Amino acid sequence: MDWKQAIENWRRLSPQERQRRRWQRIPRSVAQSMAFEGEPVSLQVLEAEHARHPMPPATSKPPAAS
């Protein structure tokens, strides 16, 4: 799959599915950032902590750009 098709597939997803997938990626993103900064942390620990928190409800408008 090329990048254009990946974008098209992402855009076809429902807003709820996009939010769920973003929420699901948070632990891996944090682990990668920590490793990049030279402070590696266990992905399993981050996933366990993340699982303890419910996904926030979907909002009707996207967050403001900074």
N, C-alpha and C positions, 0 to 999 in steps of 0.2 A: 504494500500500500504506500503510495507516495503522500507527501505532505498535503497536497490539495485534497485528496480523498479523505485524509484524516480530519481536515477542517470541516469538510462537508458532513462527515459522519457525526462530528461533535455538534454541529449546528442542528442536525436532525433530532438530537436527543431532547427530551423534555427538560424544562428548567429544573424540575425536581431531581432528575437523573444526573444532570450536570452538577448540581449542588452536592448530591450524594457522593459522586466521584471525587469532587474537590475535597470534601470532608474526609474521605477515605485516604487521600494522599498526604494528609498533614503529617503523620508520624514519619513517613519516609523522607519528606522534605526537610523536616527538622533534623533528622539523623544525618542527612547529607550536608546540611548547613553546619552542623556541629563538627562533623569530620573535616570539612573544609577549613574550619577555624582552628583545627588541631586539638579539638576536645571531643573525641568520639564518644558516643553514647549508644547503648544497646537499643536496637530497633524494637526488640521484643518488649523492653521496659516501656518505651514510648507508646507502642501499640496497646499495651495493657492499660496504661494511664489514660490514653485517648478513649478506649472502650468504656471507661467509667463515666464519660460525659456524653449526654445526649446531643445529637446533631441539632443545631439551632433551627427554628422554623424558617421556611423559605420566605423571602421578602418579595414584594411585588415589583420593586425597582432595584437595579443593581447598585452596589456601593459607589459612593462618590469617588471620582478619580483624584489622586493627590498630585 
